[in-house]
Each structure stands twice: as C-alpha cells, then as structure tokens.
Amino acid sequence: MKYTLLATTALVAITGAAHAEVTVSGSARIGLMTTEGTPSKTTAAVPAAWNTALSASLAYLDGNTDYFGAAIADIAAGAMTAAQITASALLAVETAIENIQILQAAQNDAIGSTAANQLATDLATLQEARAAGRGTAASTAAATADTTTGVNRVRVSFAMSGSTDDGGINFGASMRADGAGKAATSGGNAHGSAHISGAFGKIKAGDLGGADKDAAGHISGVGLTGLGTNEEISYQAAGHNLGYEFSTNGLTFGYSQNTAVQTGSNSAMGLKWSGDLGGTAVTVGIGTSKVGTSTQNTVSAAVSMGGLTIKAISSSNDNGPVKAATGATQTATVAYAATVAEKATPDTDHTGMSISYAMDAMSVTAFTRTESTSGSVDKDYSGFGFAYNMGGVTLKAGVVDANNTNLADFGVSFSF
C-alpha cells in the first residue's frame, strides 16, 4: 500500500516544474530462521619442504653474506623432503633472520637506501624459508550446533516523482531505510537513487545495480528471508552509481558504470525484451560486464501463462588466464624476486531455473542453481517455499539446501 504524503505544483530549483508527488510505503516481518550445524573438520598437516628455487636462494645468501651462524650449503642440493630438513638448518635460518633484524635496528643514513632495501629483500627470502621449513600441523575445527534466530526487520521506502509543465521531462528519486529488529543494539542503513527521463531516455544516479543485472535479473527465491539468497547470481558489476536506459516497443537498453573507478574497467551493459506471444508473456534478458580484466556474460529467459511462471538463467564469468605461483629467487646475477601467489580467480559458471505457481491467495515456488568453478567441486543449491496472502499480511515459509547445509524459515510479513 502506498500513501501520498505531499502533492505540490512547485519544486525548488526547477523552473516550471509541476505535478510533484512524494509517497511512502513500508514493510516488516516477524519470523524465525534455522541453520543446520556443521560436523567437526580436520585439516591435514602440511609437511615442511623447501623447493629448489628457495634452496638456491638460501645457498646464495649463505655464500655471499655473513648472516648465518653456520654454513647451510647442504640445502642447495635440491628440493628437500620433510625428513631432510634438519633442526640445524632451521636454526641457521633463524639466526640469519635475527642478524638481519639487528642490522636493520642499528642502521643509519650512512648505510644507504640500496643497502637498506637489500636487507629487507634478504629478510623476506629468509622468512619465507622459515615458513616452508616449519610446515603446518594438523588442525581440527570443532563441530557447530544447529541455530535458530529471529529474522525481524522493518523497512520504509520513499518515492518522489514529478514532471515539468509541458510533460516533456520526468524526474524522481527513491530511498529505502532499513531498520534492524532491535534498534537499540543494531543500526540500519539507507539506499537511494535519483533519475531524470524524457524522449532521450532515462539517466540514473545513486545506489544502482549493474545494467547486466537489471536486464537478466535472478531466478525466484523462497522463504520469509530469502534464506541466504542462494537463488541469486553473483554479478561482478556492483556498486555502480551512474546509469542510462532507453526503452522502445518492449525493448530496453541499459548502460552503467562505477565512476569511482578511475583506472581500468568497471562497466556493464544490458538488453531486455518483454512481450506477449499468443497469450504467453515472455521476457528475455542479456547482460555483459567488464571489471578489470574479468568479463561476465549473462542470459535469462522467462515465460508466464495463467498462474505459472518459469525462468532460466545462465552466467559465465571469464576471469582471464590463471597465473601459476612462482617461488622466491635470488642468485649472483638475478635480483631478489618475492613469491608470487597463484591468481585465485578461476572462471565461474552459474546455471539455474525457478518455477512458481499462483493459486488465488497462495503461491508456491521452487528453484535449483549450480555454481561451477574451474578446479573446484560444483556447488548445488535448491529450495522450495510457499506464501499465503491474507490481505496485507502474508504467511511465508521455505526450506533450502545450500550446498549440503540445510536452512529453513517461517513467519509473517506485512506491507503498508
């Protein structure tokens, strides 16, 4: 329900403005959510080992510096197994680290920046060697019990709209205030955006989603709370603050970007068509975004007939080539190079489908989604829920299998 708070024919700073209106609406919910606990999990020990490149770097430092209290040239023979790493070798590395730190503490301007930088790079080499030589012990994470928590929330939304006297330009803004269940102990937050539109299209600014998300969207979720929003696609284009839309004959083109990003790419585009085909409502959305060197392409299609709605979605995030890890190196002819970790952004694909059916005041929804990441086991999500509208008050419940973790909620939501 929406109620008009203000209607006026004058807006400050816009000459000739008329037909301005501010409306307010609200929603609230009261309910409980249960999350399945987790069993205890043991992480295997990582054996101690210096790789060949790191061994060579240590041998070079041993032969060309006075850091070590005893020679450790024996580790230059190659990659060492856990059995080959001796207490004396680790002790020599510990001694070298302490000696460098003493030199750093005592250094003054006379040492020169080149020498100071060399001490820092040599220290990095030795600290990496110490970590590799120690390895890690096995660890066990304790089991967690099932938890049930309150999921109460209040939201108030404001919508402002208006148009010029000749009706050629429309303008508006919206803001949503999220209040926590216990205002005395938890804060809230606000989300707002503004737009101006006309024959030229619509220009938007503020708290926006990416244009690809606006076009392709998500499949339908279940439950009072959404139960972790596991039906949603992970769109990389987020936090956009400027956008443009143009619509004609059921076709909408959109573009958005994050203007706070001054180097590299952070933009998205979307194209959506909606129409009626022989009594069946059809919507098709296509979106693409580029953030840095990562590109995401998404396509969705939805059909509705009678009370039945089916939507399918597919999204692929190409994060570029995977870069292999490299070890630290330092020789008489090669300057120190620190370890470079493997690029941990493998490609990810999302596929999902939802089915909803409305019967008078009751509706039921089910969804399934799979997330496939290169080099990892697929993650599967599925859920089922229902809603019963009693006129301003809706009873909702849902269950979700979130990649083998069970979630459930139940409660009522209100609209004002």
C-alpha positions as CSV (number, residue, x, y, z in Angstrom):
1,M,0.0,0.0,0.0
2,K,1.2,3.5,-0.8
3,Y,0.0,6.8,0.7
4,T,0.6,10.2,-0.7
5,L,2.4,12.5,1.8
6,L,2.7,15.5,-0.4
7,A,1.4,16.8,-3.7
8,T,2.6,20.2,-4.8
9,T,3.0,22.3,-8.0
10,A,6.3,23.9,-7.1
11,L,9.7,22.3,-6.7
12,V,12.7,24.4,-5.7
13,A,15.4,24.9,-8.3
14,I,13.4,23.5,-11.2
15,T,11.7,26.3,-13.2
16,G,8.2,25.5,-14.4
17,A,8.0,22.2,-12.5
18,A,4.6,20.7,-11.7
19,H,2.8,17.6,-10.6
20,A,5.3,16.7,-7.9
21,E,4.5,13.9,-5.5
22,V,6.1,12.1,-2.6
23,T,4.8,8.7,-1.4
24,V,5.8,6.4,1.4
25,S,5.4,2.6,1.7
26,G,6.7,0.2,4.3
27,S,7.2,-3.5,5.0
28,A,8.0,-5.6,8.1
29,R,8.5,-9.2,9.0
30,I,8.5,-11.4,12.1
31,G,9.9,-14.9,11.9
32,L,12.5,-17.5,12.8
33,M,15.3,-19.0,10.7
34,T,17.1,-22.3,11.4
35,T,20.6,-23.0,10.1
36,E,22.0,-26.6,10.2
37,G,25.2,-27.0,12.2
38,T,28.4,-28.4,10.8
39,P,30.4,-31.5,11.8
40,S,34.0,-31.3,13.0
41,K,36.6,-31.0,10.3
42,T,40.3,-31.9,10.4
43,T,42.7,-30.1,8.1
44,A,45.7,-32.2,7.2
45,A,49.2,-31.2,8.2
46,V,51.4,-29.6,5.5
47,P,54.9,-31.2,5.5
48,A,57.9,-29.0,5.7
49,A,59.8,-28.5,2.4
50,W,62.0,-26.0,0.7
51,N,61.6,-26.0,-3.1
52,T,64.5,-25.9,-5.5
53,A,64.3,-22.2,-6.2
54,L,64.2,-21.3,-2.5
55,S,67.0,-23.7,-1.7
56,A,69.2,-21.9,-4.3
57,S,68.3,-18.5,-2.9
58,L,69.4,-19.7,0.6
59,A,72.6,-21.2,-0.7
60,Y,73.4,-17.8,-2.5
61,L,72.8,-15.9,0.7
62,D,74.9,-18.4,2.7
63,G,77.8,-18.0,0.3
64,N,77.7,-14.2,-0.2
65,T,76.6,-12.8,3.2
66,D,77.6,-13.1,6.9
67,Y,74.0,-13.6,8.1
68,F,74.4,-17.3,9.1
69,G,76.0,-18.6,12.2
70,A,76.8,-21.9,10.4
71,A,77.1,-22.9,6.7
72,I,73.9,-24.3,5.2
73,A,75.2,-25.1,1.8
74,D,73.8,-28.6,2.1
75,I,70.3,-27.4,1.4
76,A,71.3,-26.3,-2.1
77,A,71.3,-29.9,-3.3
78,G,67.7,-29.5,-4.4
79,A,64.2,-29.7,-3.1
80,M,64.2,-31.1,0.4
81,T,61.7,-33.6,1.9
82,A,60.5,-33.3,5.4
83,A,62.9,-36.0,6.5
84,Q,65.9,-34.0,5.0
85,I,65.1,-30.8,6.8
86,T,67.2,-30.8,10.0
87,A,66.9,-28.8,13.1
88,S,70.4,-27.3,12.4
89,A,69.2,-25.9,9.0
90,L,66.2,-24.2,10.5
91,L,68.4,-22.9,13.4
92,A,70.7,-21.3,10.8
93,V,67.8,-19.6,9.1
94,E,66.5,-18.3,12.5
95,T,70.0,-17.0,13.3
96,A,70.2,-15.2,9.9
97,I,66.8,-13.6,10.4
98,E,67.8,-12.3,13.9
99,N,71.1,-10.9,12.5
100,I,69.3,-9.0,9.7
101,Q,66.9,-7.6,12.2
102,I,69.8,-6.4,14.4
103,L,71.4,-4.7,11.3
104,Q,68.1,-3.1,10.4
105,A,67.7,-1.8,14.0
106,A,71.2,-0.3,14.0
107,Q,71.2,1.1,10.5
108,N,71.5,4.8,9.9
109,D,71.6,7.2,7.0
110,A,75.2,6.0,6.2
111,I,74.0,2.6,5.2
112,G,72.3,4.0,2.1
113,S,68.9,3.2,0.6
114,T,70.3,0.4,-1.6
115,A,71.8,-1.5,1.3
116,A,68.7,-1.0,3.4
117,N,66.5,-2.3,0.6
118,Q,68.8,-5.3,0.2
119,L,68.4,-6.1,3.9
120,A,64.6,-6.0,3.5
121,T,64.6,-8.3,0.5
122,D,67.0,-10.8,2.1
123,L,64.8,-10.8,5.2
124,A,61.8,-11.7,3.1
125,T,63.6,-14.6,1.5
126,L,64.6,-16.0,4.9
127,Q,61.2,-15.5,6.4
128,E,59.7,-17.4,3.5
129,A,62.2,-20.2,4.0
130,R,61.4,-20.4,7.7
131,A,57.7,-20.8,7.0
132,A,58.4,-23.5,4.4
133,G,60.8,-25.3,6.7
134,R,58.4,-25.4,9.6
135,G,55.3,-26.6,7.7
136,T,52.0,-26.6,9.5
137,A,50.5,-29.1,12.0
138,A,47.1,-30.7,11.5
139,S,44.2,-28.8,12.9
140,T,40.6,-29.6,13.8
141,A,37.6,-27.3,13.7
142,A,35.0,-28.1,16.3
143,A,31.5,-29.1,15.3
144,T,28.8,-26.4,15.5
145,A,25.2,-27.0,16.6
146,D,22.0,-26.1,14.8
147,T,21.0,-22.4,15.4
148,T,17.6,-20.7,15.4
149,T,17.5,-16.9,15.3
150,G,14.9,-14.2,14.9
151,V,14.7,-12.6,11.5
152,N,12.7,-9.5,12.3
153,R,13.0,-6.4,10.1
154,V,11.4,-3.1,9.3
155,R,11.8,-1.1,6.0
156,V,10.4,2.2,4.9
157,S,10.6,3.4,1.3
158,F,10.1,6.9,0.0
159,A,9.4,7.6,-3.7
160,M,9.4,11.1,-5.2
161,S,8.2,11.9,-8.7
162,G,7.4,14.9,-10.8
163,S,7.3,16.3,-14.3
164,T,7.7,19.7,-16.0
165,D,4.7,21.8,-17.0
166,D,4.9,20.6,-20.6
167,G,5.3,17.0,-19.5
168,G,8.5,16.6,-21.6
169,I,10.7,15.7,-18.7
170,N,10.0,13.4,-15.8
171,F,12.2,13.3,-12.7
172,G,12.2,11.3,-9.5
173,A,14.1,9.8,-6.6
174,S,13.7,7.0,-4.2
175,M,15.2,6.0,-0.9
176,R,14.9,3.0,1.3
177,A,15.6,2.9,5.0
178,D,16.4,-0.4,6.6
179,G,15.7,-0.7,10.3
180,A,17.1,-3.5,12.3
181,G,15.0,-5.8,14.5
182,K,16.4,-4.2,17.7
183,A,17.1,-0.6,17.1
184,A,18.8,-0.2,20.5
185,T,21.6,-2.6,19.6
186,S,21.7,-2.7,15.9
187,G,22.0,0.0,13.3
188,G,20.2,0.5,10.0
189,N,21.2,1.7,6.5
190,A,19.7,3.6,3.6
191,H,19.7,3.2,-0.1
192,G,18.8,6.0,-2.5
193,S,18.9,6.9,-6.2
194,A,17.5,9.6,-8.5
195,H,16.6,9.9,-12.2
196,I,15.6,12.2,-14.9
197,S,13.8,10.9,-18.1
198,G,12.3,12.1,-21.4
199,A,12.4,11.3,-25.1
200,F,16.2,11.0,-24.7
201,G,15.8,8.0,-22.3
202,K,16.5,7.8,-18.5
203,I,19.6,8.9,-16.7
204,K,20.0,7.4,-13.2
205,A,22.4,8.1,-10.4
206,G,23.0,6.9,-6.9
207,D,22.8,3.3,-5.4
208,L,22.4,1.3,-8.6
209,G,22.8,-2.3,-9.7
210,G,24.8,-3.1,-12.9
211,A,22.9,-2.8,-16.2
212,D,23.6,-6.5,-16.8
213,K,21.8,-7.4,-13.6
214,D,18.9,-5.1,-14.5
215,A,18.4,-6.9,-17.8
216,A,19.0,-10.6,-16.8
217,G,18.0,-10.5,-13.1
218,H,17.7,-13.5,-10.9
219,I,15.6,-16.6,-10.6
220,S,12.9,-16.7,-7.9
221,G,13.8,-17.3,-4.3
222,V,11.8,-18.8,-1.4
223,G,11.0,-18.2,2.2
224,L,10.4,-15.3,4.5
225,T,14.0,-14.0,4.3
226,G,15.3,-15.5,1.1
227,L,17.3,-18.0,3.1
228,G,20.7,-16.7,2.1
229,T,19.6,-15.5,-1.4
230,N,21.1,-18.7,-2.8
231,E,19.0,-18.3,-5.9
232,E,20.9,-15.2,-6.9
233,I,23.7,-15.0,-9.5
234,S,26.9,-13.3,-8.3
235,Y,27.2,-10.3,-10.6
236,Q,30.7,-8.8,-10.6
237,A,29.4,-5.3,-11.6
238,A,28.3,-3.9,-8.2
239,G,28.3,-0.5,-6.6
240,H,27.5,1.3,-9.8
241,N,26.5,4.9,-9.4
242,L,25.7,6.2,-12.9
243,G,23.4,4.6,-15.5
244,Y,21.4,5.2,-18.7
245,E,18.3,3.4,-20.1
246,F,16.4,3.7,-23.3
247,S,13.2,1.8,-24.0
248,T,11.0,1.4,-27.1
249,N,8.5,-1.2,-28.2
250,G,9.2,-3.6,-25.3
251,L,13.0,-3.4,-25.8
252,T,15.2,-1.7,-23.1
253,F,18.9,-1.0,-23.5
254,G,20.9,-0.1,-20.4
255,Y,24.5,1.0,-19.5
256,S,26.0,1.6,-16.1
257,Q,29.4,2.2,-14.5
258,N,31.1,2.9,-11.3
259,T,32.6,6.4,-11.7
260,A,34.7,5.9,-8.6
261,V,37.0,3.6,-10.5
262,Q,39.5,5.8,-12.3
263,T,41.7,3.2,-13.8
264,G,40.7,0.0,-15.6
265,S,37.2,-1.0,-16.5
266,N,34.1,-1.2,-14.3
267,S,31.1,-1.0,-16.5
268,A,28.0,-3.1,-17.6
269,M,25.5,-3.2,-20.5
270,G,22.2,-4.9,-20.7
271,L,19.4,-5.6,-23.3
272,K,15.9,-6.8,-22.3
273,W,12.8,-7.5,-24.3
274,S,9.3,-8.2,-23.0
275,G,6.3,-9.0,-25.0
276,D,3.2,-11.2,-25.5
277,L,3.3,-14.3,-27.7
278,G,-0.1,-15.8,-28.2
279,G,-1.2,-15.1,-24.6
280,T,2.2,-16.1,-23.1
281,A,4.2,-13.3,-21.5
282,V,7.9,-13.6,-22.5
283,T,10.9,-11.8,-21.2
284,V,14.5,-12.3,-22.5
285,G,17.5,-10.5,-20.9
286,I,21.1,-10.4,-22.0
287,G,23.9,-8.7,-20.0
288,T,27.6,-8.2,-20.1
289,S,30.1,-6.5,-17.8
290,K,33.9,-5.9,-17.6
291,V,35.6,-5.3,-14.3
292,G,39.4,-5.0,-14.6
293,T,40.3,-7.9,-16.9
294,S,37.3,-10.1,-15.9
295,T,34.3,-10.4,-18.2
296,Q,30.9,-11.7,-17.3
297,N,28.1,-12.6,-19.7
298,T,24.6,-13.5,-18.6
299,V,21.4,-14.5,-20.4
300,S,18.0,-15.2,-19.0
301,A,14.5,-16.1,-20.3
302,A,11.1,-16.2,-18.5
303,V,7.7,-17.2,-19.6
304,S,4.3,-16.7,-17.8
305,M,0.9,-18.2,-18.6
306,G,-2.0,-18.4,-16.3
307,G,-0.5,-18.6,-12.8
308,L,2.6,-20.4,-13.9
309,T,6.0,-18.6,-14.3
310,I,9.2,-20.4,-15.4
311,K,12.6,-18.6,-15.6
312,A,16.0,-19.9,-16.6
313,I,19.4,-18.2,-16.3
314,S,23.0,-18.8,-17.3
315,S,26.0,-16.7,-16.4
316,S,29.7,-17.2,-17.2
317,N,32.5,-15.2,-15.6
318,D,35.7,-15.3,-17.5
319,N,38.4,-14.1,-15.1
320,G,41.3,-14.4,-17.6
321,P,44.2,-16.8,-17.6
322,V,45.3,-18.4,-14.4
323,K,48.8,-17.4,-13.4
324,A,50.9,-20.1,-11.7
325,A,52.6,-19.4,-8.4
326,T,56.4,-18.7,-8.5
327,G,58.9,-19.2,-5.7
328,A,61.4,-16.6,-4.4
329,T,64.6,-16.4,-6.4
330,Q,67.9,-14.7,-5.8
331,T,71.3,-15.5,-7.4
332,A,74.5,-13.7,-8.2
333,T,73.1,-12.4,-11.4
334,V,69.4,-12.3,-10.6
335,A,67.9,-9.8,-8.2
336,Y,65.6,-11.0,-5.4
337,A,62.1,-11.7,-6.5
338,A,59.5,-12.5,-3.9
339,T,57.0,-15.3,-4.1
340,V,54.0,-14.6,-6.4
341,A,50.9,-16.4,-5.4
342,E,48.7,-18.2,-7.9
343,K,45.9,-16.0,-9.3
344,A,43.0,-17.2,-7.3
345,T,40.2,-16.1,-9.6
346,P,39.3,-19.1,-11.7
347,D,36.4,-19.0,-14.2
348,T,32.9,-19.5,-12.7
349,D,29.7,-20.6,-14.4
350,H,26.1,-20.3,-12.9
351,T,23.1,-22.1,-14.2
352,G,19.6,-22.0,-12.6
353,M,15.9,-22.3,-13.0
354,S,12.8,-21.5,-10.9
355,I,9.2,-22.4,-11.2
356,S,6.3,-20.5,-9.5
357,Y,2.6,-21.2,-9.5
358,A,0.0,-18.9,-8.0
359,M,-3.5,-20.2,-7.0
360,D,-5.7,-17.4,-5.7
361,A,-4.1,-16.2,-2.5
362,M,-1.4,-19.0,-2.3
363,S,1.7,-19.3,-4.4
364,V,4.4,-22.0,-4.4
365,T,8.0,-21.6,-5.7
366,A,10.9,-24.0,-6.3
367,F,14.4,-23.3,-7.6
368,T,17.7,-25.0,-8.4
369,R,21.1,-23.5,-9.1
370,T,24.5,-24.9,-9.8
371,E,27.8,-22.9,-9.4
372,S,30.8,-24.4,-11.3
373,T,34.2,-23.0,-10.6
374,S,37.3,-24.2,-12.5
375,G,39.4,-26.6,-10.4
376,S,36.7,-26.9,-7.7
377,V,33.8,-29.2,-7.0
378,D,30.5,-27.9,-8.2
379,K,28.2,-26.2,-5.6
380,D,24.5,-27.0,-5.8
381,Y,21.6,-25.0,-4.3
382,S,17.9,-25.8,-4.3
383,G,14.8,-24.7,-2.4
384,F,11.1,-24.8,-2.0
385,G,8.6,-22.5,-0.3
386,F,5.1,-21.1,-0.2
387,A,3.3,-17.8,0.5
388,Y,-0.3,-17.2,1.5
389,N,-1.6,-13.7,1.2
390,M,-4.2,-12.8,3.8
391,G,-4.6,-9.2,2.7
392,G,-1.7,-7.0,3.8
393,V,-0.3,-9.9,5.9
394,T,1.5,-12.8,4.2
395,L,2.4,-16.1,5.7
396,K,5.7,-17.4,4.3
397,A,7.9,-20.5,4.8
398,G,10.7,-22.1,2.9
399,V,13.5,-24.7,3.0
400,V,16.8,-24.5,1.2
401,D,19.7,-27.0,0.6
402,A,22.6,-24.6,0.4
403,N,25.4,-26.9,-0.9
404,N,24.6,-29.5,1.8
405,T,23.7,-27.1,4.5
406,N,20.0,-27.0,5.3
407,L,18.2,-23.7,6.0
408,A,14.6,-23.2,6.9
409,D,12.4,-20.2,7.9
410,F,8.8,-19.4,8.8
411,G,6.9,-16.2,9.7
412,V,4.7,-13.4,8.5
413,S,5.4,-10.2,6.5
414,F,3.4,-7.0,6.4
415,S,3.0,-4.3,3.8
416,F,1.9,-0.8,4.5
